[in-house]
């Protein structure tokens, strides 16, 4: 039987809910590996987990922004499974938590928590939920530990998680755990002491936590009493009764659906004999549509001819008037006439000069030509009119045929189909009633689950109080010493670095001043080789985890590292300035055996301890050590390739456009 002396936190599943599909990453206890090409979304998986556990933001690279909606995290906290739901586009929105696995969240009501200390949710803060679920006391840490009157700051889950997760910028970083930021680093050191029960006022804090949990338990008992009384008065059935009713309703719904299907098939069989009539109606309607289109075309054509004829007649009138003017022009050029508009005197010579270029013969010929065209148009218009009347008559005939066919179809439908329709309507109403009843029963089941949850919560608090009391007794009897804790973690780190192995593996310990690694009697920040810092920082987190499995600590049983191969012969250009490359070569860090030995150590650790304790290590890297793919096959949860490759996904968002 597995026993964990420290809090248990295991990631079961990460799901990014997308617009087109869902993107699922399953995890298990022990070693979990994600590897593949650059820019395929490996780091985003750890980033999403971190975000769902309260980080202030998520790395929204293009594919996630285009395809994602929200994220779900199924997580085991001290053997209770929860599902955390968070909006990836609004980091300030409430975080929903379901006390159920992902596939059962529709059976329970979620609770809403504030994402950070500046926004409290209806159920409190996410940090408080995580600490309480892990049975980690909510305490305040001194901002200046050496001062008696130091101000206090609240310990959050995010403070603890810094010791669980190193992203690719932090692995091998000189300033691990924010050493350059004094106030933050002081809190990180206090958090380390809290994780390992090294705070001087630990006993007082435990007593305070026990008191808070006792008060919370009494509050839940009062809530349970009130709710139980209400449910008894409302005569709400038991969960067993509701489950039976739910099963019966589901069976009744299935029966009704089968009856509706039978009637639909019967209606279809009876309607086959009416198919010829329906086909006739469809054909006639198509014929009627064609007649309407032909009529529209003819009417448009006739309208155009009428307009053209009108233009011709207007031109004839104008030419006739011109001809009349020419005929009446005075022959005597000395003759004077008066202007019909202004009554001024005009000489006939001037008048004849203006109109001399007009030829009456050409005008008469043009008039004759226009009259012939108008006559032709008259004939075309009459022809169009006759064809339109013919089309109207044909359309009326077809409409009458459609009407008679529909009347016959209505009679047959009334005789054969109407009874089926009536029966089907009755069944559909019955189906609606059953569906509504199912929804009501589901709601009542959720209420019952909520009541049961109060009972479980009370039991959980009782167990936590009992466990805290045990811790209090142990602390009172023998509080752990700083030397003992740091010595234990240092011994594990020493073992790790010797198995890699690093050169000159001596003077390995944990500093009493910084609680960070010391190698060759040098503080971690003084190590100039980025590759050596990578090995030491990875070993540091693994050592803290391994120590927590055999000791009572407040450290959750999870470590996430991105990327374990940094500076070890696989340094990205942007990190080259952060390491002394000559020192890296002197350390022999390009030796592939060192890279392989990291994974050998992790595999050996899992083989030795997983049968006794539940813990989880999630690592991200660009590839696996040579000749280890088969050995690590069961530990690989995702492997990505930027180009199509058998057995690999093209990226976390595997339906995105392939990268160039």
Buried (B, 14 or more C-beta within 10 A) or exposed (E): EEEBEBBBBBBBBBBBBBEEEEBEBEBBBBBBBBBBBEEBBBBBBBBBBBBBBBBEEBBBBEBBEBBBEBBBBBBBBBEBBBBBBBBBEEBEBBBBBBBBBBEEBEEBBBBBBBBBEEEEBEBBBBBBBBBBBBBBBBBBBBBEBEEEEEEEBEBBBBBBBBBBBBBBEBBBBBEBBBBEEEEBBBBBBBBBBBBBBBBEEBBEBBBBBBEBBBEBBEEBBEBBEEBBEEBEEEEBBEBEEBBEBBEEBEEBBEEBEEBBEBBEEBBEEBBEEBEEBEEBBEBBBEBBEBBEEBBEBBBEBBEBBBEBBEBBBEBBEEBEEBBEEEEEBBEEEEEEEEEEEEEEEBBBEEBBEEEEEEEEEEBEEBBEEBEEBBEEBEEBBEBBEEBBEBBEEBBEBBBEBBEEBBEBBEEBBEEBBEBBEEBBEEBEEBBEEBEEBBEEBBEBBBBBBBBBBBEBBBEBBEEBBEBBEEBBEEBEEEBBEEEBBBEBBBBBBBBBBEBBBBEEBEEBBBBEEBBBBBBBEEBBBEBBBBBBBBBBBBBBBBBBBBBBBBBBBBBBBBBBBBBBBBBBEBBEEEBEEBBBBEBBEEBEBBEEEBBBBBBBBBBEBBEEBBEEBBBBBBBBBBBBBEEBBEBBEEBBBBBBBBEEEEEBBBBBBBEBEEEE
